[in-house]
Amino acid sequence: MKTPSEDTQKILKTLQKAVDEALDKKKRLGQYAVIWRNNRPVAIGENAPASLVEDKQ
């Protein structure tokens, strides 16, 4: 597999930081977030809709 270029690595790092900050903000505001996990959307957070919460097995 080819190593990503320096520019690509900077872009990925910037995107990850933006996502981390957005998720942190939602958590501080008491909002839930929808993420992609195990090939389907899953809601995370205390007030997440039950229909989107991942089953804990």
Phi and psi restraints in degrees (range 20) as a CNS / XPLOR table:
assign (resid 1 and name C) (resid 2 and name N)
       (resid 2 and name CA) (resid 2 and name C) 1.0 -78.3 20.0 2
assign (resid 2 and name N) (resid 2 and name CA)
       (resid 2 and name C) (resid 3 and name N) 1.0 136.5 20.0 2
assign (resid 2 and name C) (resid 3 and name N)
       (resid 3 and name CA) (resid 3 and name C) 1.0 -72.7 20.0 2
assign (resid 3 and name N) (resid 3 and name CA)
       (resid 3 and name C) (resid 4 and name N) 1.0 133.3 20.0 2
assign (resid 3 and name C) (resid 4 and name N)
       (resid 4 and name CA) (resid 4 and name C) 1.0 -61.7 20.0 2
assign (resid 4 and name N) (resid 4 and name CA)
       (resid 4 and name C) (resid 5 and name N) 1.0 148.1 20.0 2
assign (resid 4 and name C) (resid 5 and name N)
       (resid 5 and name CA) (resid 5 and name C) 1.0 -65.2 20.0 2
assign (resid 5 and name N) (resid 5 and name CA)
       (resid 5 and name C) (resid 6 and name N) 1.0 166.1 20.0 2
assign (resid 5 and name C) (resid 6 and name N)
       (resid 6 and name CA) (resid 6 and name C) 1.0 -61.0 20.0 2
assign (resid 6 and name N) (resid 6 and name CA)
       (resid 6 and name C) (resid 7 and name N) 1.0 -41.1 20.0 2
assign (resid 6 and name C) (resid 7 and name N)
       (resid 7 and name CA) (resid 7 and name C) 1.0 -62.7 20.0 2
assign (resid 7 and name N) (resid 7 and name CA)
       (resid 7 and name C) (resid 8 and name N) 1.0 -43.6 20.0 2
assign (resid 7 and name C) (resid 8 and name N)
       (resid 8 and name CA) (resid 8 and name C) 1.0 -63.2 20.0 2
assign (resid 8 and name N) (resid 8 and name CA)
       (resid 8 and name C) (resid 9 and name N) 1.0 -40.7 20.0 2
assign (resid 8 and name C) (resid 9 and name N)
       (resid 9 and name CA) (resid 9 and name C) 1.0 -62.9 20.0 2
assign (resid 9 and name N) (resid 9 and name CA)
       (resid 9 and name C) (resid 10 and name N) 1.0 -40.1 20.0 2
assign (resid 9 and name C) (resid 10 and name N)
       (resid 10 and name CA) (resid 10 and name C) 1.0 -63.8 20.0 2
assign (resid 10 and name N) (resid 10 and name CA)
       (resid 10 and name C) (resid 11 and name N) 1.0 -42.4 20.0 2
assign (resid 10 and name C) (resid 11 and name N)
       (resid 11 and name CA) (resid 11 and name C) 1.0 -62.9 20.0 2
assign (resid 11 and name N) (resid 11 and name CA)
       (resid 11 and name C) (resid 12 and name N) 1.0 -46.6 20.0 2
assign (resid 11 and name C) (resid 12 and name N)
       (resid 12 and name CA) (resid 12 and name C) 1.0 -61.6 20.0 2
assign (resid 12 and name N) (resid 12 and name CA)
       (resid 12 and name C) (resid 13 and name N) 1.0 -41.4 20.0 2
assign (resid 12 and name C) (resid 13 and name N)
       (resid 13 and name CA) (resid 13 and name C) 1.0 -63.8 20.0 2
assign (resid 13 and name N) (resid 13 and name CA)
       (resid 13 and name C) (resid 14 and name N) 1.0 -41.7 20.0 2
assign (resid 13 and name C) (resid 14 and name N)
       (resid 14 and name CA) (resid 14 and name C) 1.0 -64.9 20.0 2
assign (resid 14 and name N) (resid 14 and name CA)
       (resid 14 and name C) (resid 15 and name N) 1.0 -43.3 20.0 2
assign (resid 14 and name C) (resid 15 and name N)
       (resid 15 and name CA) (resid 15 and name C) 1.0 -63.2 20.0 2
assign (resid 15 and name N) (resid 15 and name CA)
       (resid 15 and name C) (resid 16 and name N) 1.0 -42.1 20.0 2
assign (resid 15 and name C) (resid 16 and name N)
       (resid 16 and name CA) (resid 16 and name C) 1.0 -63.3 20.0 2
assign (resid 16 and name N) (resid 16 and name CA)
       (resid 16 and name C) (resid 17 and name N) 1.0 -40.7 20.0 2
assign (resid 16 and name C) (resid 17 and name N)
       (resid 17 and name CA) (resid 17 and name C) 1.0 -62.5 20.0 2
assign (resid 17 and name N) (resid 17 and name CA)
       (resid 17 and name C) (resid 18 and name N) 1.0 -43.2 20.0 2
assign (resid 17 and name C) (resid 18 and name N)
       (resid 18 and name CA) (resid 18 and name C) 1.0 -62.4 20.0 2
assign (resid 18 and name N) (resid 18 and name CA)
       (resid 18 and name C) (resid 19 and name N) 1.0 -42.5 20.0 2
assign (resid 18 and name C) (resid 19 and name N)
       (resid 19 and name CA) (resid 19 and name C) 1.0 -65.9 20.0 2
assign (resid 19 and name N) (resid 19 and name CA)
       (resid 19 and name C) (resid 20 and name N) 1.0 -45.0 20.0 2
assign (resid 19 and name C) (resid 20 and name N)
       (resid 20 and name CA) (resid 20 and name C) 1.0 -58.2 20.0 2
assign (resid 20 and name N) (resid 20 and name CA)
       (resid 20 and name C) (resid 21 and name N) 1.0 -43.9 20.0 2
assign (resid 20 and name C) (resid 21 and name N)
       (resid 21 and name CA) (resid 21 and name C) 1.0 -66.2 20.0 2
assign (resid 21 and name N) (resid 21 and name CA)
       (resid 21 and name C) (resid 22 and name N) 1.0 -39.8 20.0 2
assign (resid 21 and name C) (resid 22 and name N)
       (resid 22 and name CA) (resid 22 and name C) 1.0 -65.9 20.0 2
assign (resid 22 and name N) (resid 22 and name CA)
       (resid 22 and name C) (resid 23 and name N) 1.0 -42.7 20.0 2
assign (resid 22 and name C) (resid 23 and name N)
       (resid 23 and name CA) (resid 23 and name C) 1.0 -66.5 20.0 2
assign (resid 23 and name N) (resid 23 and name CA)
       (resid 23 and name C) (resid 24 and name N) 1.0 -38.3 20.0 2
assign (resid 23 and name C) (resid 24 and name N)
       (resid 24 and name CA) (resid 24 and name C) 1.0 -64.0 20.0 2
assign (resid 24 and name N) (resid 24 and name CA)
       (resid 24 and name C) (resid 25 and name N) 1.0 -42.6 20.0 2
assign (resid 24 and name C) (resid 25 and name N)
       (resid 25 and name CA) (resid 25 and name C) 1.0 -62.5 20.0 2
assign (resid 25 and name N) (resid 25 and name CA)
       (resid 25 and name C) (resid 26 and name N) 1.0 -44.8 20.0 2
assign (resid 25 and name C) (resid 26 and name N)
       (resid 26 and name CA) (resid 26 and name C) 1.0 -60.2 20.0 2
assign (resid 26 and name N) (resid 26 and name CA)
       (resid 26 and name C) (resid 27 and name N) 1.0 -41.3 20.0 2
assign (resid 26 and name C) (resid 27 and name N)
       (resid 27 and name CA) (resid 27 and name C) 1.0 -63.7 20.0 2
assign (resid 27 and name N) (resid 27 and name CA)
       (resid 27 and name C) (resid 28 and name N) 1.0 -45.7 20.0 2
assign (resid 27 and name C) (resid 28 and name N)
       (resid 28 and name CA) (resid 28 and name C) 1.0 -63.6 20.0 2
assign (resid 28 and name N) (resid 28 and name CA)
       (resid 28 and name C) (resid 29 and name N) 1.0 -31.9 20.0 2
assign (resid 28 and name C) (resid 29 and name N)
       (resid 29 and name CA) (resid 29 and name C) 1.0 -84.2 20.0 2
assign (resid 29 and name N) (resid 29 and name CA)
       (resid 29 and name C) (resid 30 and name N) 1.0 -4.4 20.0 2
assign (resid 29 and name C) (resid 30 and name N)
       (resid 30 and name CA) (resid 30 and name C) 1.0 77.9 20.0 2
assign (resid 30 and name N) (resid 30 and name CA)
       (resid 30 and name C) (resid 31 and name N) 1.0 22.7 20.0 2
assign (resid 30 and name C) (resid 31 and name N)
       (resid 31 and name CA) (resid 31 and name C) 1.0 -99.5 20.0 2
assign (resid 31 and name N) (resid 31 and name CA)
       (resid 31 and name C) (resid 32 and name N) 1.0 152.3 20.0 2
assign (resid 31 and name C) (resid 32 and name N)
       (resid 32 and name CA) (resid 32 and name C) 1.0 -89.4 20.0 2
assign (resid 32 and name N) (resid 32 and name CA)
       (resid 32 and name C) (resid 33 and name N) 1.0 163.3 20.0 2
assign (resid 32 and name C) (resid 33 and name N)
       (resid 33 and name CA) (resid 33 and name C) 1.0 -128.6 20.0 2
assign (resid 33 and name N) (resid 33 and name CA)
       (resid 33 and name C) (resid 34 and name N) 1.0 152.6 20.0 2
assign (resid 33 and name C) (resid 34 and name N)
       (resid 34 and name CA) (resid 34 and name C) 1.0 -110.3 20.0 2
assign (resid 34 and name N) (resid 34 and name CA)
       (resid 34 and name C) (resid 35 and name N) 1.0 125.6 20.0 2
assign (resid 34 and name C) (resid 35 and name N)
       (resid 35 and name CA) (resid 35 and name C) 1.0 -124.6 20.0 2
assign (resid 35 and name N) (resid 35 and name CA)
       (resid 35 and name C) (resid 36 and name N) 1.0 168.0 20.0 2
assign (resid 35 and name C) (resid 36 and name N)
       (resid 36 and name CA) (resid 36 and name C) 1.0 -100.2 20.0 2
assign (resid 36 and name N) (resid 36 and name CA)
       (resid 36 and name C) (resid 37 and name N) 1.0 121.3 20.0 2
assign (resid 36 and name C) (resid 37 and name N)
       (resid 37 and name CA) (resid 37 and name C) 1.0 -146.1 20.0 2
assign (resid 37 and name N) (resid 37 and name CA)
       (resid 37 and name C) (resid 38 and name N) 1.0 134.1 20.0 2
assign (resid 37 and name C) (resid 38 and name N)
       (resid 38 and name CA) (resid 38 and name C) 1.0 54.8 20.0 2
assign (resid 38 and name N) (resid 38 and name CA)
       (resid 38 and name C) (resid 39 and name N) 1.0 43.7 20.0 2
assign (resid 38 and name C) (resid 39 and name N)
       (resid 39 and name CA) (resid 39 and name C) 1.0 64.1 20.0 2
assign (resid 39 and name N) (resid 39 and name CA)
       (resid 39 and name C) (resid 40 and name N) 1.0 28.6 20.0 2
assign (resid 39 and name C) (resid 40 and name N)
       (resid 40 and name CA) (resid 40 and name C) 1.0 -159.0 20.0 2
assign (resid 40 and name N) (resid 40 and name CA)
       (resid 40 and name C) (resid 41 and name N) 1.0 158.2 20.0 2
assign (resid 40 and name C) (resid 41 and name N)
       (resid 41 and name CA) (resid 41 and name C) 1.0 -72.9 20.0 2
assign (resid 41 and name N) (resid 41 and name CA)
       (resid 41 and name C) (resid 42 and name N) 1.0 139.5 20.0 2
assign (resid 41 and name C) (resid 42 and name N)
       (resid 42 and name CA) (resid 42 and name C) 1.0 -135.7 20.0 2
assign (resid 42 and name N) (resid 42 and name CA)
       (resid 42 and name C) (resid 43 and name N) 1.0 134.9 20.0 2
assign (resid 42 and name C) (resid 43 and name N)
       (resid 43 and name CA) (resid 43 and name C) 1.0 -91.9 20.0 2
assign (resid 43 and name N) (resid 43 and name CA)
       (resid 43 and name C) (resid 44 and name N) 1.0 137.0 20.0 2
assign (resid 43 and name C) (resid 44 and name N)
       (resid 44 and name CA) (resid 44 and name C) 1.0 -123.1 20.0 2
assign (resid 44 and name N) (resid 44 and name CA)
       (resid 44 and name C) (resid 45 and name N) 1.0 143.7 20.0 2
assign (resid 44 and name C) (resid 45 and name N)
       (resid 45 and name CA) (resid 45 and name C) 1.0 127.2 20.0 2
assign (resid 45 and name N) (resid 45 and name CA)
       (resid 45 and name C) (resid 46 and name N) 1.0 160.2 20.0 2
assign (resid 45 and name C) (resid 46 and name N)
       (resid 46 and name CA) (resid 46 and name C) 1.0 -64.0 20.0 2
assign (resid 46 and name N) (resid 46 and name CA)
       (resid 46 and name C) (resid 47 and name N) 1.0 -34.0 20.0 2
assign (resid 46 and name C) (resid 47 and name N)
       (resid 47 and name CA) (resid 47 and name C) 1.0 -105.0 20.0 2
assign (resid 47 and name N) (resid 47 and name CA)
       (resid 47 and name C) (resid 48 and name N) 1.0 25.7 20.0 2
assign (resid 47 and name C) (resid 48 and name N)
       (resid 48 and name CA) (resid 48 and name C) 1.0 -67.7 20.0 2
assign (resid 48 and name N) (resid 48 and name CA)
       (resid 48 and name C) (resid 49 and name N) 1.0 142.3 20.0 2
assign (resid 48 and name C) (resid 49 and name N)
       (resid 49 and name CA) (resid 49 and name C) 1.0 -61.4 20.0 2
assign (resid 49 and name N) (resid 49 and name CA)
       (resid 49 and name C) (resid 50 and name N) 1.0 135.0 20.0 2
assign (resid 49 and name C) (resid 50 and name N)
       (resid 50 and name CA) (resid 50 and name C) 1.0 -57.5 20.0 2
assign (resid 50 and name N) (resid 50 and name CA)
       (resid 50 and name C) (resid 51 and name N) 1.0 -31.3 20.0 2
assign (resid 50 and name C) (resid 51 and name N)
       (resid 51 and name CA) (resid 51 and name C) 1.0 -69.3 20.0 2
assign (resid 51 and name N) (resid 51 and name CA)
       (resid 51 and name C) (resid 52 and name N) 1.0 -15.5 20.0 2
assign (resid 51 and name C) (resid 52 and name N)
       (resid 52 and name CA) (resid 52 and name C) 1.0 -113.3 20.0 2
assign (resid 52 and name N) (resid 52 and name CA)
       (resid 52 and name C) (resid 53 and name N) 1.0 0.8 20.0 2
assign (resid 52 and name C) (resid 53 and name N)
       (resid 53 and name CA) (resid 53 and name C) 1.0 -79.6 20.0 2
assign (resid 53 and name N) (resid 53 and name CA)
       (resid 53 and name C) (resid 54 and name N) 1.0 136.1 20.0 2
assign (resid 53 and name C) (resid 54 and name N)
       (resid 54 and name CA) (resid 54 and name C) 1.0 -71.6 20.0 2
assign (resid 54 and name N) (resid 54 and name CA)
       (resid 54 and name C) (resid 55 and name N) 1.0 136.3 20.0 2
assign (resid 54 and name C) (resid 55 and name N)
       (resid 55 and name CA) (resid 55 and name C) 1.0 -67.9 20.0 2
assign (resid 55 and name N) (resid 55 and name CA)
       (resid 55 and name C) (resid 56 and name N) 1.0 132.6 20.0 2
assign (resid 55 and name C) (resid 56 and name N)
       (resid 56 and name CA) (resid 56 and name C) 1.0 -90.9 20.0 2
assign (resid 56 and name N) (resid 56 and name CA)
       (resid 56 and name C) (resid 57 and name N) 1.0 112.5 20.0 2
